[in-house]
Amino acid sequence: MINDIEKGDGFVLRTAEGITHILLLAMFFDGPSVGMLDDLAKEPNATFLARGHAAASERGTTYYEPSRCVFLYRLP
């Protein structure tokens, strides 16, 4: 997980192949999720599994739909 707020995306997940998927867009930051994701992004070499509904932006960027639940699991 990467805190990509500086680029304006928000929090992203990067696959082992280096492909990124936006987990939470910056424009939807609200509540305790932001603090939790920020803490998780600081964990070095952590592996996560995300389940949710994917969508694609006009630029072709894949992101998880903010109007639906996203379940994030930290793997051992």
PQR file with spaces between the fields and no chain letter, atoms N, CA, C, O and H, PARSE charges and radii, in Angstrom:
ATOM       1  N    MET     1       0.844   -1.174    0.000 -0.4000 1.5000
ATOM       2  CA   MET     1       0.000    0.000    0.000 -0.0000 2.0000
ATOM       3  C    MET     1       0.887    1.233    0.000  0.5500 1.7000
ATOM       4  O    MET     1       1.925    1.273    0.659 -0.5500 1.4000
ATOM       5  N    ILE     2       0.459    2.234   -0.749 -0.4000 1.5000
ATOM       6  CA   ILE     2       1.235    3.460   -0.876 -0.0000 2.0000
ATOM       7  C    ILE     2       0.336    4.658   -0.588  0.5500 1.7000
ATOM       8  O    ILE     2      -0.780    4.749   -1.099 -0.5500 1.4000
ATOM       9  H    ILE     2      -0.385    2.202   -1.284  0.4000 1.0000
ATOM      10  N    ASN     3       0.834    5.567    0.233 -0.4000 1.5000
ATOM      11  CA   ASN     3       0.169    6.842    0.456 -0.0000 2.0000
ATOM      12  C    ASN     3       0.590    7.736   -0.698  0.5500 1.7000
ATOM      13  O    ASN     3       1.708    8.251   -0.719 -0.5500 1.4000
ATOM      14  H    ASN     3       1.741    5.493    0.649  0.4000 1.0000
ATOM      15  N    ASP     4      -0.309    7.919   -1.655 -0.4000 1.5000
ATOM      16  CA   ASP     4       0.005    8.655   -2.883 -0.0000 2.0000
ATOM      17  C    ASP     4      -0.733    9.993   -2.925  0.5500 1.7000
ATOM      18  O    ASP     4      -1.110   10.476   -3.993 -0.5500 1.4000
ATOM      19  H    ASP     4      -1.217    7.501   -1.638  0.4000 1.0000
ATOM      20  N    ILE     5      -0.932   10.578   -1.752 -0.4000 1.5000
ATOM      21  CA   ILE     5      -1.685   11.822   -1.654 -0.0000 2.0000
ATOM      22  C    ILE     5      -0.976   12.957   -2.396  0.5500 1.7000
ATOM      23  O    ILE     5      -1.630   13.814   -2.990 -0.5500 1.4000
ATOM      24  H    ILE     5      -0.626   10.185   -0.884  0.4000 1.0000
ATOM      25  N    GLU     6       0.357   12.964   -2.362 -0.4000 1.5000
ATOM      26  CA   GLU     6       1.102   14.028   -3.031 -0.0000 2.0000
ATOM      27  C    GLU     6       0.801   14.100   -4.521  0.5500 1.7000
ATOM      28  O    GLU     6       0.801   15.187   -5.099 -0.5500 1.4000
ATOM      29  H    GLU     6       0.888   12.268   -1.879  0.4000 1.0000
ATOM      30  N    LYS     7       0.544   12.962   -5.147 -0.4000 1.5000
ATOM      31  CA   LYS     7       0.204   12.935   -6.573 -0.0000 2.0000
ATOM      32  C    LYS     7      -1.278   13.185   -6.807  0.5500 1.7000
ATOM      33  O    LYS     7      -1.714   13.341   -7.947 -0.5500 1.4000
ATOM      34  H    LYS     7       0.544   12.079   -4.677  0.4000 1.0000
ATOM      35  N    GLY     8      -2.051   13.222   -5.725 -0.4000 1.5000
ATOM      36  CA   GLY     8      -3.472   13.507   -5.835 -0.0000 2.0000
ATOM      37  C    GLY     8      -4.359   12.285   -5.962  0.5500 1.7000
ATOM      38  O    GLY     8      -5.579   12.418   -6.064 -0.5500 1.4000
ATOM      39  H    GLY     8      -1.697   13.095   -4.798  0.4000 1.0000
ATOM      40  N    ASP     9      -3.769   11.090   -5.959 -0.4000 1.5000
ATOM      41  CA   ASP     9      -4.585    9.887   -6.116 -0.0000 2.0000
ATOM      42  C    ASP     9      -5.221    9.426   -4.816  0.5500 1.7000
ATOM      43  O    ASP     9      -6.375    8.997   -4.820 -0.5500 1.4000
ATOM      44  H    ASP     9      -2.778   10.982   -5.876  0.4000 1.0000
ATOM      45  N    GLY    10      -4.517    9.501   -3.726 -0.4000 1.5000
ATOM      46  CA   GLY    10      -5.013    8.988   -2.454 -0.0000 2.0000
ATOM      47  C    GLY    10      -4.169    7.815   -2.011  0.5500 1.7000
ATOM      48  O    GLY    10      -2.941    7.894   -2.024 -0.5500 1.4000
ATOM      49  H    GLY    10      -3.579    9.849   -3.722  0.4000 1.0000
ATOM      50  N    PHE    11      -4.809    6.725   -1.620 -0.4000 1.5000
ATOM      51  CA   PHE    11      -4.092    5.517   -1.228 -0.0000 2.0000
ATOM      52  C    PHE    11      -4.201    4.504   -2.355  0.5500 1.7000
ATOM      53  O    PHE    11      -5.290    4.262   -2.876 -0.5500 1.4000
ATOM      54  H    PHE    11      -5.807    6.660   -1.609  0.4000 1.0000
ATOM      55  N    VAL    12      -3.077    3.914   -2.731 -0.4000 1.5000
ATOM      56  CA   VAL    12      -3.068    2.951   -3.820 -0.0000 2.0000
ATOM      57  C    VAL    12      -2.445    1.637   -3.354  0.5500 1.7000
ATOM      58  O    VAL    12      -1.652    1.599   -2.413 -0.5500 1.4000
ATOM      59  H    VAL    12      -2.193    4.110   -2.308  0.4000 1.0000
ATOM      60  N    LEU    13      -2.823    0.580   -4.031 -0.4000 1.5000
ATOM      61  CA   LEU    13      -2.214   -0.728   -3.827 -0.0000 2.0000
ATOM      62  C    LEU    13      -1.348   -1.022   -5.042  0.5500 1.7000
ATOM      63  O    LEU    13      -1.755   -0.767   -6.176 -0.5500 1.4000
ATOM      64  H    LEU    13      -3.467    0.611   -4.795  0.4000 1.0000
ATOM      65  N    ARG    14      -0.162   -1.554   -4.809 -0.4000 1.5000
ATOM      66  CA   ARG    14       0.724   -1.914   -5.907 -0.0000 2.0000
ATOM      67  C    ARG    14       0.900   -3.420   -5.912  0.5500 1.7000
ATOM      68  O    ARG    14       1.213   -4.022   -4.885 -0.5500 1.4000
ATOM      69  H    ARG    14       0.168   -1.761   -3.888  0.4000 1.0000
ATOM      70  N    THR    15       0.697   -4.026   -7.076 -0.4000 1.5000
ATOM      71  CA   THR    15       0.851   -5.467   -7.198 -0.0000 2.0000
ATOM      72  C    THR    15       2.331   -5.827   -7.228  0.5500 1.7000
ATOM      73  O    THR    15       3.187   -4.951   -7.347 -0.5500 1.4000
ATOM      74  H    THR    15       0.443   -3.536   -7.910  0.4000 1.0000
ATOM      75  N    ALA    16       2.623   -7.108   -7.120 -0.4000 1.5000
ATOM      76  CA   ALA    16       4.007   -7.582   -7.193 -0.0000 2.0000
ATOM      77  C    ALA    16       4.631   -7.225   -8.543  0.5500 1.7000
ATOM      78  O    ALA    16       5.851   -7.097   -8.649 -0.5500 1.4000
ATOM      79  H    ALA    16       1.927   -7.819   -7.024  0.4000 1.0000
ATOM      80  N    GLU    17       3.800   -7.065   -9.573 -0.4000 1.5000
ATOM      81  CA   GLU    17       4.281   -6.709  -10.906 -0.0000 2.0000
ATOM      82  C    GLU    17       4.465   -5.201  -11.077  0.5500 1.7000
ATOM      83  O    GLU    17       4.940   -4.753  -12.121 -0.5500 1.4000
ATOM      84  H    GLU    17       2.809   -7.169   -9.488  0.4000 1.0000
ATOM      85  N    GLY    18       4.094   -4.412  -10.062 -0.4000 1.5000
ATOM      86  CA   GLY    18       4.270   -2.965  -10.115 -0.0000 2.0000
ATOM      87  C    GLY    18       3.073   -2.184  -10.625  0.5500 1.7000
ATOM      88  O    GLY    18       3.156   -0.967  -10.793 -0.5500 1.4000
ATOM      89  H    GLY    18       3.708   -4.776   -9.214  0.4000 1.0000
ATOM      90  N    ILE    19       1.957   -2.865  -10.874 -0.4000 1.5000
ATOM      91  CA   ILE    19       0.736   -2.193  -11.334 -0.0000 2.0000
ATOM      92  C    ILE    19       0.017   -1.619  -10.124  0.5500 1.7000
ATOM      93  O    ILE    19      -0.121   -2.297   -9.105 -0.5500 1.4000
ATOM      94  H    ILE    19       1.890   -3.853  -10.737  0.4000 1.0000
ATOM      95  N    THR    20      -0.444   -0.370  -10.226 -0.4000 1.5000
ATOM      96  CA   THR    20      -1.135    0.258   -9.102 -0.0000 2.0000
ATOM      97  C    THR    20      -2.637    0.334   -9.352  0.5500 1.7000
ATOM      98  O    THR    20      -3.098    0.498  -10.482 -0.5500 1.4000
ATOM      99  H    THR    20      -0.332    0.180  -11.054  0.4000 1.0000
ATOM     100  N    HIS    21      -3.378    0.209   -8.264 -0.4000 1.5000
ATOM     101  CA   HIS    21      -4.835    0.339   -8.268 -0.0000 2.0000
ATOM     102  C    HIS    21      -5.203    1.263   -7.127  0.5500 1.7000
ATOM     103  O    HIS    21      -4.746    1.074   -6.000 -0.5500 1.4000
ATOM     104  H    HIS    21      -3.004    0.076   -7.346  0.4000 1.0000
ATOM     105  N    ILE    22      -6.021    2.257   -7.408 -0.4000 1.5000
ATOM     106  CA   ILE    22      -6.410    3.218   -6.384 -0.0000 2.0000
ATOM     107  C    ILE    22      -7.405    2.567   -5.428  0.5500 1.7000
ATOM     108  O    ILE    22      -8.452    2.068   -5.840 -0.5500 1.4000
ATOM     109  H    ILE    22      -6.392    2.411   -8.324  0.4000 1.0000
ATOM     110  N    LEU    23      -7.059    2.582   -4.153 -0.4000 1.5000
ATOM     111  CA   LEU    23      -7.905    2.001   -3.110 -0.0000 2.0000
ATOM     112  C    LEU    23      -8.919    3.027   -2.609  0.5500 1.7000
ATOM     113  O    LEU    23     -10.106    2.725   -2.489 -0.5500 1.4000
ATOM     114  H    LEU    23      -6.208    2.988   -3.818  0.4000 1.0000
ATOM     115  N    LEU    24      -8.453    4.233   -2.321 -0.4000 1.5000
ATOM     116  CA   LEU    24      -9.328    5.297   -1.836 -0.0000 2.0000
ATOM     117  C    LEU    24      -8.876    6.615   -2.448  0.5500 1.7000
ATOM     118  O    LEU    24      -7.787    7.109   -2.156 -0.5500 1.4000
ATOM     119  H    LEU    24      -7.489    4.479   -2.418  0.4000 1.0000
ATOM     120  N    LEU    25      -9.722    7.175   -3.297 -0.4000 1.5000
ATOM     121  CA   LEU    25      -9.416    8.452   -3.939 -0.0000 2.0000
ATOM     122  C    LEU    25      -9.382    9.578   -2.910  0.5500 1.7000
ATOM     123  O    LEU    25     -10.185    9.596   -1.977 -0.5500 1.4000
ATOM     124  H    LEU    25     -10.606    6.773   -3.535  0.4000 1.0000
ATOM     125  N    ALA    26      -8.464   10.503   -3.079 -0.4000 1.5000
ATOM     126  CA   ALA    26      -8.296   11.610   -2.128 -0.0000 2.0000
ATOM     127  C    ALA    26      -9.574   12.419   -1.966  0.5500 1.7000
ATOM     128  O    ALA    26      -9.852   12.926   -0.879 -0.5500 1.4000
ATOM     129  H    ALA    26      -7.811   10.488   -3.836  0.4000 1.0000
ATOM     130  N    MET    27     -10.349   12.546   -3.026 -0.4000 1.5000
ATOM     131  CA   MET    27     -11.568   13.354   -2.941 -0.0000 2.0000
ATOM     132  C    MET    27     -12.642   12.712   -2.049  0.5500 1.7000
ATOM     133  O    MET    27     -13.633   13.361   -1.714 -0.5500 1.4000
ATOM     134  H    MET    27     -10.124   12.134   -3.909  0.4000 1.0000
ATOM     135  N    PHE    28     -12.450   11.444   -1.664 -0.4000 1.5000
ATOM     136  CA   PHE    28     -13.402   10.758   -0.800 -0.0000 2.0000
ATOM     137  C    PHE    28     -12.881   10.563    0.619  0.5500 1.7000
ATOM     138  O    PHE    28     -13.439    9.769    1.375 -0.5500 1.4000
ATOM     139  H    PHE    28     -11.645   10.918   -1.936  0.4000 1.0000
ATOM     140  N    PHE    29     -11.825   11.271    0.988 -0.4000 1.5000
ATOM     141  CA   PHE    29     -11.284   11.163    2.341 -0.0000 2.0000
ATOM     142  C    PHE    29     -12.298   11.685    3.342  0.5500 1.7000
ATOM     143  O    PHE    29     -12.756   12.824    3.251 -0.5500 1.4000
ATOM     144  H    PHE    29     -11.371   11.916    0.373  0.4000 1.0000
ATOM     145  N    ASP    30     -12.641   10.831    4.299 -0.4000 1.5000
ATOM     146  CA   ASP    30     -13.585   11.213    5.343 -0.0000 2.0000
ATOM     147  C    ASP    30     -13.527   10.157    6.437  0.5500 1.7000
ATOM     148  O    ASP    30     -13.429    8.964    6.152 -0.5500 1.4000
ATOM     149  H    ASP    30     -12.269    9.906    4.373  0.4000 1.0000
ATOM     150  N    GLY    31     -13.585   10.585    7.650 -0.4000 1.5000
ATOM     151  CA   GLY    31     -13.665    9.663    8.769 -0.0000 2.0000
ATOM     152  C    GLY    31     -12.359    8.962    9.110  0.5500 1.7000
ATOM     153  O    GLY    31     -11.285    9.355    8.654 -0.5500 1.4000
ATOM     154  H    GLY    31     -13.665   11.555    7.882  0.4000 1.0000
ATOM     155  N    PRO    32     -12.475    7.921    9.917 -0.5600 1.5000
ATOM     156  CA   PRO    32     -11.291    7.234   10.446  0.2800 2.0000
ATOM     157  C    PRO    32     -10.538    6.383    9.416  0.5500 1.7000
ATOM     158  O    PRO    32      -9.405    5.978    9.677 -0.5500 1.4000
ATOM     159  N    SER    33     -11.133    6.106    8.266 -0.4000 1.5000
ATOM     160  CA   SER    33     -10.460    5.275    7.254 -0.0000 2.0000
ATOM     161  C    SER    33      -9.130    5.879    6.810  0.5500 1.7000
ATOM     162  O    SER    33      -8.169    5.150    6.561 -0.5500 1.4000
ATOM     163  H    SER    33     -12.053    6.435    8.054  0.4000 1.0000
ATOM     164  N    VAL    34      -9.072    7.180    6.712 -0.4000 1.5000
ATOM     165  CA   VAL    34      -7.854    7.854    6.250 -0.0000 2.0000
ATOM     166  C    VAL    34      -6.701    7.601    7.214  0.5500 1.7000
ATOM     167  O    VAL    34      -5.598    7.271    6.780 -0.5500 1.4000
ATOM     168  H    VAL    34      -9.852    7.772    6.914  0.4000 1.0000
ATOM     169  N    GLY    35      -6.937    7.751    8.501 -0.4000 1.5000
ATOM     170  CA   GLY    35      -5.893    7.513    9.496 -0.0000 2.0000
ATOM     171  C    GLY    35      -5.438    6.065    9.519  0.5500 1.7000
ATOM     172  O    GLY    35      -4.248    5.776    9.647 -0.5500 1.4000
ATOM     173  H    GLY    35      -7.833    8.019    8.854  0.4000 1.0000
ATOM     174  N    MET    36      -6.410    5.150    9.392 -0.4000 1.5000
ATOM     175  CA   MET    36      -6.075    3.719    9.372 -0.0000 2.0000
ATOM     176  C    MET    36      -5.226    3.384    8.152  0.5500 1.7000
ATOM     177  O    MET    36      -4.213    2.695    8.270 -0.5500 1.4000
ATOM     178  H    MET    36      -7.376    5.385    9.288  0.4000 1.0000
ATOM     179  N    LEU    37      -5.633    3.864    6.987 -0.4000 1.5000
ATOM     180  CA   LEU    37      -4.881    3.576    5.764 -0.0000 2.0000
ATOM     181  C    LEU    37      -3.489    4.203    5.819  0.5500 1.7000
ATOM     182  O    LEU    37      -2.519    3.613    5.342 -0.5500 1.4000
ATOM     183  H    LEU    37      -6.456    4.423    6.891  0.4000 1.0000
ATOM     184  N    ASP    38      -3.394    5.390    6.396 -0.4000 1.5000
ATOM     185  CA   ASP    38      -2.088    6.034    6.530 -0.0000 2.0000
ATOM     186  C    ASP    38      -1.167    5.184    7.404  0.5500 1.7000
ATOM     187  O    ASP    38       0.008    5.012    7.077 -0.5500 1.4000
ATOM     188  H    ASP    38      -4.181    5.869    6.783  0.4000 1.0000
ATOM     189  N    ASP    39      -1.681    4.658    8.500 -0.4000 1.5000
ATOM     190  CA   ASP    39      -0.877    3.795    9.372 -0.0000 2.0000
ATOM     191  C    ASP    39      -0.451    2.521    8.644  0.5500 1.7000
ATOM     192  O    ASP    39       0.698    2.096    8.760 -0.5500 1.4000
ATOM     193  H    ASP    39      -2.634    4.797    8.766  0.4000 1.0000
ATOM     194  N    LEU    40      -1.369    1.912    7.898 -0.4000 1.5000
ATOM     195  CA   LEU    40      -1.049    0.687    7.167 -0.0000 2.0000
ATOM     196  C    LEU    40      -0.020    0.942    6.068  0.5500 1.7000
ATOM     197  O    LEU    40       0.829    0.091    5.803 -0.5500 1.4000
ATOM     198  H    LEU    40      -2.303    2.257    7.804  0.4000 1.0000
ATOM     199  N    ALA    41      -0.090    2.096    5.435 -0.4000 1.5000
ATOM     200  CA   ALA    41       0.857    2.430    4.366 -0.0000 2.0000
ATOM     201  C    ALA    41       2.280    2.600    4.901  0.5500 1.7000
ATOM     202  O    ALA    41       3.243    2.497    4.141 -0.5500 1.4000
ATOM     203  H    ALA    41      -0.780    2.788    5.650  0.4000 1.0000
ATOM     204  N    LYS    42       2.417    2.854    6.181 -0.4000 1.5000
ATOM     205  CA   LYS    42       3.743    3.041    6.790 -0.0000 2.0000
ATOM     206  C    LYS    42       4.415    1.721    7.151  0.5500 1.7000
ATOM     207  O    LYS    42       5.591    1.711    7.517 -0.5500 1.4000
ATOM     208  H    LYS    42       1.635    2.938    6.799  0.4000 1.0000
ATOM     209  N    GLU    43       3.690    0.608    7.055 -0.4000 1.5000
ATOM     210  CA   GLU    43       4.256   -0.695    7.395 -0.0000 2.0000
ATOM     211  C    GLU    43       5.122   -1.192    6.234  0.5500 1.7000
ATOM     212  O    GLU    43       4.610   -1.434    5.141 -0.5500 1.4000
ATOM     213  H    GLU    43       2.735    0.616    6.757  0.4000 1.0000
ATOM     214  N    PRO    44       6.421   -1.344    6.462 -0.5600 1.5000
ATOM     215  CA   PRO    44       7.295   -1.790    5.370  0.2800 2.0000
ATOM     216  C    PRO    44       7.041   -3.249    5.011  0.5500 1.7000
ATOM     217  O    PRO    44       6.858   -4.094    5.887 -0.5500 1.4000
ATOM     218  N    ASN    45       7.032   -3.523    3.740 -0.4000 1.5000
ATOM     219  CA   ASN    45       6.887   -4.890    3.205 -0.0000 2.0000
ATOM     220  C    ASN    45       5.594   -5.593    3.600  0.5500 1.7000
ATOM     221  O    ASN    45       5.539   -6.823    3.584 -0.5500 1.4000
ATOM     222  H    ASN    45       7.180   -2.836    3.028  0.4000 1.0000
ATOM     223  N    ALA    46       4.568   -4.852    3.948 -0.4000 1.5000
ATOM     224  CA   ALA    46       3.282   -5.463    4.283 -0.0000 2.0000
ATOM     225  C    ALA    46       2.579   -5.895    2.998  0.5500 1.7000
ATOM     226  O    ALA    46       2.706   -5.251    1.956 -0.5500 1.4000
ATOM     227  H    ALA    46       4.612   -3.854    3.960  0.4000 1.0000
ATOM     228  N    THR    47       1.836   -6.994    3.092 -0.4000 1.5000
ATOM     229  CA   THR    47       1.087   -7.510    1.951 -0.0000 2.0000
ATOM     230  C    THR    47      -0.389   -7.472    2.290  0.5500 1.7000
ATOM     231  O    THR    47      -0.797   -7.844    3.391 -0.5500 1.4000
ATOM     232  H    THR    47       1.733   -7.517    3.938  0.4000 1.0000
ATOM     233  N    PHE    48      -1.194   -7.014    1.324 -0.4000 1.5000
ATOM     234  CA   PHE    48      -2.625   -6.867    1.538 -0.0000 2.0000
ATOM     235  C    PHE    48      -3.406   -7.552    0.426  0.5500 1.7000
ATOM     236  O    PHE    48      -2.913   -7.730   -0.687 -0.5500 1.4000
ATOM     237  H    PHE    48      -0.863   -6.712    0.430  0.4000 1.0000
ATOM     238  N    LEU    49      -4.622   -7.927    0.752 -0.4000 1.5000
ATOM     239  CA   LEU    49      -5.569   -8.446   -0.217 -0.0000 2.0000
ATOM     240  C    LEU    49      -6.787   -7.545   -0.143  0.5500 1.7000
ATOM     241  O    LEU    49      -7.322   -7.312    0.941 -0.5500 1.4000
ATOM     242  H    LEU    49      -5.022   -7.782    1.657  0.4000 1.0000
ATOM     243  N    ALA    50      -7.226   -7.039   -1.273 -0.4000 1.5000
ATOM     244  CA   ALA    50      -8.395   -6.161   -1.311 -0.0000 2.0000
ATOM     245  C    ALA    50      -9.504   -6.830   -2.113  0.5500 1.7000
ATOM     246  O    ALA    50      -9.260   -7.434   -3.157 -0.5500 1.4000
ATOM     247  H    ALA    50      -6.791   -7.228   -2.154  0.4000 1.0000
ATOM     248  N    ARG    51     -10.711   -6.711   -1.612 -0.4000 1.5000
ATOM     249  CA   ARG    51     -11.891   -7.226   -2.302 -0.0000 2.0000
ATOM     250  C    ARG    51     -12.872   -6.071   -2.448  0.5500 1.7000
ATOM     251  O    ARG    51     -13.191   -5.391   -1.473 -0.5500 1.4000
ATOM     252  H    ARG    51     -10.909   -6.219   -0.764  0.4000 1.0000
ATOM     253  N    GLY    52     -13.345   -5.855   -3.656 -0.4000 1.5000
ATOM     254  CA   GLY    52     -14.298   -4.788   -3.904 -0.0000 2.0000
ATOM     255  C    GLY    52     -14.682   -4.777   -5.360  0.5500 1.7000
ATOM     256  O    GLY    52     -14.397   -5.722   -6.095 -0.5500 1.4000
ATOM     257  H    GLY    52     -13.086   -6.408   -4.448  0.4000 1.0000
ATOM     258  N    HIS    53     -15.326   -3.712   -5.778 -0.4000 1.5000
ATOM     259  CA   HIS    53     -15.775   -3.570   -7.160 -0.0000 2.0000
ATOM     260  C    HIS    53     -14.843   -2.613   -7.890  0.5500 1.7000
ATOM     261  O    HIS    53     -14.699   -1.451   -7.509 -0.5500 1.4000
ATOM     262  H    HIS    53     -15.557   -2.943   -5.182  0.4000 1.0000
ATOM     263  N    ALA    54     -14.223   -3.112   -8.930 -0.4000 1.5000
ATOM     264  CA   ALA    54     -13.278   -2.295   -9.697 -0.0000 2.0000
ATOM     265  C    ALA    54     -14.011   -1.492  -10.759  0.5500 1.7000
ATOM     266  O    ALA    54     -15.043   -1.907  -11.288 -0.5500 1.4000
ATOM     267  H    ALA    54     -14.340   -4.056   -9.240  0.4000 1.0000
ATOM     268  N    ALA    55     -13.443   -0.329  -11.053 -0.4000 1.5000
ATOM     269  CA   ALA    55     -13.940    0.529  -12.127 -0.0000 2.0000
ATOM     270  C    ALA    55     -12.717    1.137  -12.809  0.5500 1.7000
ATOM     271  O    ALA    55     -11.605    1.065  -12.285 -0.5500 1.4000
ATOM     272  H    ALA    55     -12.605    0.008  -10.624  0.4000 1.0000
ATOM     273  N    ALA    56     -12.928    1.726  -13.965 -0.4000 1.5000
ATOM     274  CA   ALA    56     -11.825    2.359  -14.697 -0.0000 2.0000
ATOM     275  C    ALA    56     -12.173    3.808  -14.978  0.5500 1.7000
ATOM     276  O    ALA    56     -13.302    4.128  -15.348 -0.5500 1.4000
ATOM     277  H    ALA    56     -13.831    1.783  -14.391  0.4000 1.0000
ATOM     278  N    SER    57     -11.184    4.687  -14.797 -0.4000 1.5000
ATOM     279  CA   SER    57     -11.384    6.104  -15.084 -0.0000 2.0000
ATOM     280  C    SER    57     -11.253    6.336  -16.586  0.5500 1.7000
ATOM     281  O    SER    57     -10.926    5.420  -17.341 -0.5500 1.4000
ATOM     282  H    SER    57     -10.266    4.427  -14.497  0.4000 1.0000
ATOM     283  N    GLU    58     -11.509    7.553  -17.002 -0.4000 1.5000
ATOM     284  CA   GLU    58     -11.356    7.913  -18.414 -0.0000 2.0000
ATOM     285  C    GLU    58      -9.913    7.765  -18.871  0.5500 1.7000
ATOM     286  O    GLU    58      -9.654    7.535  -20.052 -0.5500 1.4000
ATOM     287  H    GLU    58     -11.775    8.297  -16.388  0.4000 1.0000
ATOM     288  N    ARG    59      -8.967    7.899  -17.933 -0.4000 1.5000
ATOM     289  CA   ARG    59      -7.539    7.745  -18.247 -0.0000 2.0000
ATOM     290  C    ARG    59      -7.114    6.287  -18.270  0.5500 1.7000
ATOM     291  O    ARG    59      -5.972    5.980  -18.613 -0.5500 1.4000
ATOM     292  H    ARG    59      -9.178    8.086  -16.974  0.4000 1.0000
ATOM     293  N    GLY    60      -8.022    5.384  -17.906 -0.4000 1.5000
ATOM     294  CA   GLY    60      -7.703    3.966  -17.886 -0.0000 2.0000
ATOM     295  C    GLY    60      -7.161    3.476  -16.563  0.5500 1.7000
ATOM     296  O    GLY    60      -6.736    2.326  -16.457 -0.5500 1.4000
ATOM     297  H    GLY    60      -8.949    5.634  -17.627  0.4000 1.0000
ATOM     298  N    THR    61      -7.168    4.330  -15.549 -0.4000 1.5000
ATOM     299  CA   THR    61      -6.698    3.953  -14.216 -0.0000 2.0000
ATOM     300  C    THR    61      -7.754    3.102  -13.519  0.5500 1.7000
ATOM     301  O    THR    61      -8.933    3.456  -13.522 -0.5500 1.4000
ATOM     302  H    THR    61      -7.513    5.265  -15.636  0.4000 1.0000
ATOM     303  N    THR    62      -7.350    1.999  -12.930 -0.4000 1.5000
ATOM     304  CA   THR    62      -8.273    1.144  -12.195 -0.0000 2.0000
ATOM     305  C    THR    62      -8.370    1.611  -10.754  0.5500 1.7000
ATOM     306  O    THR    62      -7.358    1.912  -10.121 -0.5500 1.4000
ATOM     307  H    THR    62      -6.393    1.712  -12.927  0.4000 1.0000
ATOM     308  N    TYR    63      -9.572    1.669  -10.246 -0.4000 1.5000
ATOM     309  CA   TYR    63      -9.785    2.069   -8.860 -0.0000 2.0000
ATOM     310  C    TYR    63     -10.962    1.287   -8.293  0.5500 1.7000
ATOM     311  O    TYR    63     -11.762    0.721   -9.038 -0.5500 1.4000
ATOM     312  H    TYR    63     -10.394    1.424  -10.760  0.4000 1.0000
ATOM     313  N    TYR    64     -11.057    1.264   -6.980 -0.4000 1.5000
ATOM     314  CA   TYR    64     -12.183    0.618   -6.316 -0.0000 2.0000
ATOM     315  C    TYR    64     -13.300    1.645   -6.199  0.5500 1.7000
ATOM     316  O    TYR    64     -13.070    2.784   -5.792 -0.5500 1.4000
ATOM     317  H    TYR    64     -10.407    1.724   -6.375  0.4000 1.0000
ATOM     318  N    GLU    65     -14.516    1.230   -6.560 -0.4000 1.5000
ATOM     319  CA   GLU    65     -15.645    2.153   -6.547 -0.0000 2.0000
ATOM     320  C    GLU    65     -15.913    2.659   -5.127  0.5500 1.7000
ATOM     321  O    GLU    65     -16.143    1.859   -4.220 -0.5500 1.4000
ATOM     322  H    GLU    65     -14.703    0.305   -6.891  0.4000 1.0000
ATOM     323  N    PRO    66     -15.886    3.978   -4.930 -0.5600 1.5000
ATOM     324  CA   PRO    66     -16.061    4.532   -3.581  0.2800 2.0000
ATOM     325  C    PRO    66     -17.475    4.379   -3.032  0.5500 1.7000
ATOM     326  O    PRO    66     -17.672    4.489   -1.822 -0.5500 1.4000
ATOM     327  N    SER    67     -18.466    4.129   -3.893 -0.4000 1.5000
ATOM     328  CA   SER    67     -19.838    3.990   -3.416 -0.0000 2.0000
ATOM     329  C    SER    67     -20.136    2.577   -2.918  0.5500 1.7000
ATOM     330  O    SER    67     -21.239    2.297   -2.448 -0.5500 1.4000
ATOM     331  H    SER    67     -18.305    4.040   -4.876  0.4000 1.0000
ATOM     332  N    ARG    68     -19.142    1.686   -3.026 -0.4000 1.5000
ATOM     333  CA   ARG    68     -19.310    0.307   -2.575 -0.0000 2.0000
ATOM     334  C    ARG    68     -18.236   -0.021   -1.545  0.5500 1.7000
ATOM     335  O    ARG    68     -17.199    0.640   -1.483 -0.5500 1.4000
ATOM     336  H    ARG    68     -18.247    1.914   -3.409  0.4000 1.0000
ATOM     337  N    CYS    69     -18.489   -1.027   -0.753 -0.4000 1.5000
ATOM     338  CA   CYS    69     -17.534   -1.433    0.278 -0.0000 2.0000
ATOM     339  C    CYS    69     -16.276   -2.043   -0.345  0.5500 1.7000
ATOM     340  O    CYS    69     -16.329   -2.743   -1.356 -0.5500 1.4000
ATOM     341  H    CYS    69     -19.331   -1.564   -0.804  0.4000 1.0000
ATOM     342  N    VAL    70     -15.169   -1.756    0.286 -0.4000 1.5000
ATOM     343  CA   VAL    70     -13.898   -2.395   -0.056 -0.0000 2.0000
ATOM     344  C    VAL    70     -13.391   -3.064    1.214  0.5500 1.7000
ATOM     345  O    VAL    70     -13.272   -2.428    2.262 -0.5500 1.4000
ATOM     346  H    VAL    70     -15.126   -1.187    1.107  0.4000 1.0000
ATOM     347  N    PHE    71     -13.100   -4.333    1.108 -0.4000 1.5000
ATOM     348  CA   PHE    71     -12.585   -5.079    2.252 -0.0000 2.0000
ATOM     349  C    PHE    71     -11.079   -5.253    2.059  0.5500 1.7000
ATOM     350  O    PHE    71     -10.627   -5.737    1.021 -0.5500 1.4000
ATOM     351  H    PHE    71     -13.197   -4.850    0.257  0.4000 1.0000
ATOM     352  N    LEU    72     -10.323   -4.858    3.055 -0.4000 1.5000
ATOM     353  CA   LEU    72      -8.872   -4.902    2.980 -0.0000 2.0000
ATOM     354  C    LEU    72      -8.368   -5.845    4.073  0.5500 1.7000
ATOM     355  O    LEU    72      -8.699   -5.695    5.250 -0.5500 1.4000
ATOM     356  H    LEU    72     -10.690   -4.465    3.898  0.4000 1.0000
ATOM     357  N    TYR    73      -7.570   -6.809    3.658 -0.4000 1.5000
ATOM     358  CA   TYR    73      -7.031   -7.796    4.589 -0.0000 2.0000
ATOM     359  C    TYR    73      -5.510   -7.693    4.588  0.5500 1.7000
ATOM     360  O    TYR    73      -4.887   -7.648    3.527 -0.5500 1.4000
ATOM     361  H    TYR    73      -7.302   -6.931    2.703  0.4000 1.0000
ATOM     362  N    ARG    74      -4.917   -7.658    5.772 -0.4000 1.5000
ATOM     363  CA   ARG    74      -3.451   -7.694    5.884 -0.0000 2.0000
ATOM     364  C    ARG    74      -3.055   -9.140    5.992  0.5500 1.7000
ATOM     365  O    ARG    74      -3.502   -9.853    6.890 -0.5500 1.4000
ATOM     366  H    ARG    74      -5.423   -7.695    6.633  0.4000 1.0000
ATOM     367  N    LEU    75      -2.206   -9.577    5.065 -0.4000 1.5000
ATOM     368  CA   LEU    75      -1.789  -10.976    5.019 -0.0000 2.0000
ATOM     369  C    LEU    75      -0.517  -11.183    5.843  0.5500 1.7000
ATOM     370  O    LEU    75       0.289  -10.268    6.008 -0.5500 1.4000
ATOM     371  H    LEU    75      -1.843   -8.997    4.336  0.4000 1.0000
ATOM     372  N    PRO    76      -0.357  -12.405    6.355 -0.5600 1.5000
ATOM     373  CA   PRO    76       0.847  -12.692    7.162  0.2800 2.0000
ATOM     374  C    PRO    76       2.113  -12.700    6.319  0.5500 1.7000
ATOM     375  O    PRO    76       3.204  -12.924    6.845 -0.5500 1.4000
